[in-house]
Amino acid sequence: MIGRRRKGPRWANTASATGWGESTFAEIAWDKSRGAAARWGAFGIVVGVLAGW
């Protein structure tokens, strides 16, 4: 006996499910720069605390 085939995709595309598929290069670059700014900020706080001792 042959079963019926499913119509449509067998799995969801994870990129489109999370919305990452619609991101532009500018949004990705902005996200990376925001992470870099947070790292530099944390580094600055550590240096400031050590310099204050």
Secondary structure, 3 states (H helix, E strand, C coil): CCCCCCCCCCCCCHHHHHCHHHCCHHHHHHHHHHHHHHHHHHHHHHHHHHHHC
